[in-house]
Amino acid sequence: MYPTASDVLAFLGLSVEGQNVAQVERIIRTATMMVRGYTRGRGFDESGFPEEDLEAVIVSCAARLYRNPTLDTNQSAGPFQTSPGVFNGWTLPELAILNQYRVRAR
């Protein structure tokens, strides 16, 4: 099964009400394509559905992208500066899952 907007919003501790569900769905499609590209299609069944652990990677990636859709890496106001959580590559837990499906060059 594909992750849903509800899955991503629940992961973030948000309710569907008041959220841009259409944007979350677009982000899920993007995250799914990124996962499929990284694994070279491994871990997806003939219908295109990801394995359960790959679903978790898609949800966590989509959550980061939803939290910061502009992909700004640094924001500042006066002397204060923050670096929000953006998609700047896979996290270590995501890589642990993704690398189980990826075939590396020898």
N, C-alpha and C positions, 0 to 999 in steps of 0.2 A: 504494500500500500504506500502511496505517496504521503509525505508529511503534509499537514494542512495548516492554514493560517492559525487555526485554533491551537495547534500543537506549538507553533512558534510563540504565540502570545502567552500561552500557559507557561512555557519555558522561561519567559521574561517576567512572569508573575502579573500579567495584564489580562483584563477581560476583553472580549471581542468588541464590546460596546465602546464606541468613541475612538476606535482604532481604524486605520486605513487598511482594511482587509484586502482590497485589490492590490495595494502596494506590496503587502506581505506575500500574496500569491505570486506576483511577478518576481519578487526576491527569491522565493522558494524555487521557481523555475530556473533562475540564474544559478543558485547554489547547486541544484541538481545537475545542471550542465557542467559546472566546475568539477563536481565529484566524479561524474561520468568520464570527463576528460582526463582527470588525474589517474583514475583506475583503468583507463582505456576500455571502459565498458564492462569490466569485470565486476561482479557483485550485483548486477542487474539481471532480472529474469527476461524471458523472451517477450513479455508484455511491457518491459521497460521499468518494472517496479524494483526499487533497491532493496537489498537485504536490510534487516532490522538495524544492524549496527551502522550501516551507511545512512539510514534515515536519521539516526542521532547526529551524525556529522552534518547532514543537510540542515537540520533544525538549529544546531549551534551556530553554524556559519550564517544562516538566514537571520538569526537573532542579532548577530553583530552588525550585519548589513542594515537591518531595520532600525537599530538604535542610532546609527549614524549614516543616513543615506547620502550625505554630501561627500563622504569619505575625507572630510577635513581631518588632518592628523594632529594639528595643534590649534588651540583656541586661546586667546588671551584677552584680558580686560585689566588695564593698568599693569600693576606688578604681578598679577596672578596669571598663571598659564596652566592649561590642562591638556592632556593627550587622551581623547576619548578612545574607547575600544572600537577599532575599525577593522575591516578585513585587510590585514597586512600579512597575509599568508596563513597557513594552517596552524592551529595550536598543536602542542605536543600530543595531547590525547587524541585529537583528530588524526594526526599523522600515524599514531599507533594503529588506528583502525584502517585508515586508507592504505597504508603500506602492506597490510595483509592481502590486499587485492591487486596491488600494483606489481607488475613484473618488471624487474630492473634489468638494465643492460649488463651483460657479463664481460 
